[in-house]
Amino acid sequence: MGAAYFYHLTQRPLVETLTMLLEKSLANGWRVALRGTDREGLEALDRALWTFSEDSFLPHGMVGGPQDADQPVLLTMEDSTPNRADCLMAVHGANVTAQETAALERVCVLFDGHDPMALDHARGLWKRLKSDGASAQYWSEESGRWEKKAET
């Protein structure tokens, strides 16, 4: 049974944390579905993932291409994981379910700690997953590094 890890972003930008988590996931041999809520937001992440570092490469693609099933990281708005993901990363208020959390190795929910709407969404998602029996962890970077603050 997997767990949902909630990442409360307060110091680092989304792309920095996302690339760190994606690199760790790929190092574990996992395929990742990166779920967003709008095409424009995913296209911005797509561009950022191609240019985030001059000395590394993060293989990924946008959903809708002929190679979706083969992508190690697939950016999508779909509720499914066309690339047979082991890990689902939710950004920009994308939803996840307790069933997905149980079926996958990991679910990561990244949210902007300076955005009241993002905070409300994350709190609601935490409560819903918890009430549906999912395991969850809350991670904070308030101290300057990522620390686990709560687990259920």
For each residue, the residues with C-beta under 8 A, 3 or more apart:
1: 101 102 135
2: 101 102 103 104 105 106 107 135
3: 101 106 107 134 135 136 137
4: 96 101 106 107 108 109 126 129 134 135 136 137
5: 106 107 108 109 136 137 139
6: 109 111 122 125 126 136 137 138 139
7: 17 21 108 109 110 111 139 141 146
8: 111 113 122 138 139 140 141 142
9: 12 13 14 17 110 111 112 113 141
10: 113 114 140 141 142
11: 141 142 144
12: 9 16 17 141
13: 9 16 17
14: 9 17 18 45 91 110 112
15: 18 19 45 48 49 52
16: 12 13 19 20 52
17: 7 9 12 13 14 20 21 110 141
18: 14 15 21 22 34 45 49 89 91 110
19: 15 16 22 23 49 52 53 58
20: 16 17 23 24
21: 7 17 18 24 25 89 108 110
22: 18 19 25 26 32 34 49 58 60 73 89
23: 19 20 26 27 56 58
24: 20 21 27 28
25: 21 22 28 30 32 86 87 89 106
26: 22 23 29 30 32 58 59 72 73
27: 23 24
28: 24 25 86 105
29: 26 86
30: 25 26 85 86 87 105 106
31: 71 72 73 74 81 83 84 85 86 87
32: 22 25 26 72 73 74 83 85 86 87 88 89
33: 74 76 81 82 83 85 87 88 89
34: 18 22 42 45 60 73 74 75 76 89 91
35: 76 77 78 88 89 90 91 94 96
36: 41 42 45 75 76 77 90 91 92 94
37: 41 77 92 93 94
38: 41 42 77 92
39: 42 43 77
40: 43 44
41: 36 37 38 44 45 91 92
42: 34 36 38 39 45 46 62 75 76 77
43: 39 40 46 47 62
44: 40 41 47 48
45: 14 15 18 34 36 41 42 48 49 75 91
46: 42 43 49 50 60 62 75
47: 43 44 50 51
48: 15 44 45 51 52
49: 15 18 19 22 45 46 52 58 60 73
50: 46 47 58
51: 47 48
52: 15 16 19 48 49 56 58
53: 19 56
54:
55:
56: 23 52 53
57:
58: 19 22 23 26 49 50 52 73
59: 26 71 72 73
60: 22 34 46 49 71 72 73 74 75
61: 65 67 68 71 73 74 75
62: 42 43 46 65 74 75 76
63: 68 74 75 76 77 78 82
64: 68
65: 61 62 68 71
66:
67: 61 70 71
68: 61 63 64 65 71 74 82 83
69: 82 83 84
70: 67 83
71: 31 59 60 61 65 67 68 74 83
72: 26 31 32 59 60 83
73: 22 26 31 32 34 49 58 59 60 61 83
74: 31 32 33 34 60 61 62 63 68 71 81 82 83 85
75: 34 36 42 45 46 60 61 62 63
76: 33 34 35 36 42 62 63 81 82
77: 35 36 37 38 39 42 63 94
78: 35 63 81 82
79:
80:
81: 31 33 74 76 78 84 85 88 104
82: 33 63 68 69 74 76 78
83: 31 32 33 68 69 70 71 72 73 74
84: 31 69 81
85: 30 31 32 33 74 81 88 104
86: 25 28 29 30 31 32 104 105 106
87: 25 30 31 32 33 104 105 106 107 108
88: 32 33 35 81 85 96 100 104 106 107 108
89: 18 21 22 25 32 33 34 35 107 108 109 110
90: 35 36 94 95 96 107 108 109 110
91: 14 18 34 35 36 41 45 94 110 111
92: 36 37 38 41
93: 37 111 117 118 121
94: 35 36 37 77 90 91
95: 90 125
96: 4 35 88 90 100 101 107 109 125 129
97: 100 101 129 132
98: 101 102 128 129 132 133 134
99: 102 103
100: 88 96 97 103 104 107
101: 1 2 3 4 96 97 98 104 107 129 134 135 136
102: 1 2 98 99 134
103: 2 99 100
104: 2 81 85 86 87 88 100 101 107
105: 2 28 30 86 87
106: 2 3 4 5 25 30 86 87 88
107: 2 3 4 5 87 88 89 90 96 100 101 104
108: 4 5 7 21 87 88 89 90
109: 4 5 6 7 89 90 96 122 125
110: 7 9 14 17 18 21 89 90 91
111: 6 7 8 9 91 93 115 118 119 121 122
112: 9 14 115 118 119
113: 8 9 10 118 119
114: 10
115: 111 112 118 119
116: 119 120
117: 93 120 121
118: 93 111 112 113 115 121 122
119: 111 112 113 115 116 122 123
120: 116 117 123 124
121: 93 111 117 118 124 125
122: 6 8 109 111 118 119 125 126
123: 119 120 126 127
124: 120 121 127 128
125: 6 95 96 109 121 122 128 129
126: 4 6 122 123 129 130 136 138
127: 123 124 130 131
128: 98 124 125 131 132
129: 4 96 97 98 101 125 126 132 134 136
130: 126 127 133 134 136 152
131: 127 128
132: 97 98 128 129
133: 98 130
134: 3 4 98 101 102 129 130
135: 1 2 3 4 101 151 152
136: 3 4 5 6 101 126 129 130 151 152
137: 3 4 5 6 148 150 151 152
138: 6 8 126 148 149 150 151
139: 5 6 7 8 146 147 148 149
140: 8 10 143 146 147 149
141: 7 8 9 10 11 12 17 144 145 146 147
142: 8 10 11 147
143: 140 147
144: 11 141
145: 141
146: 7 139 140 141
147: 139 140 141 142 143
148: 137 138 139 151
149: 138 139 140
150: 137 138
151: 135 136 137 138 148
152: 130 135 136 137
